[in-house]
Amino acid sequence: MASTKKYASTKRFGAKYGRRLREKLGEVEEEQRKRHICPYCHAKAVKRISVGIWNCRKCKAKFTGKAYSVAKKIVFKDKDAEETAIQHELEPQEEEAMEEEAAQ
């Protein structure tokens, strides 16, 4: 059984919509609700007002950004894909040997 991170905000959906969708939504909601760093005063005091509109509580700057984060894109980490990629990686010596064989 896969271990999952519990997101309190997605408990409202119950067992509907599937585990992965609820996990992804939980990551997005966690990112949008946390405090971000202000691009003007560099204080960790920026909160989301609405979609793409952000407000710094320290310097009172109001500016636009991404919908759920000020600057960065939210990337979902697929645990299954990472495990298979690690299993299929070749050792550096094996890669060199394959390159030599291809050159001959």
PyMOL commands that set and color helices and strands:
alter all, ss='L'
color gray80, all
select helices_A, chain A and resi 8-13+19-33+79-88+92-103
alter helices_A, ss='H'
color red, helices_A
select strands_A, chain A and resi 46-50+53-56+62-64
alter strands_A, ss='S'
color yellow, strands_A
deselect
rebuild
show_as cartoon
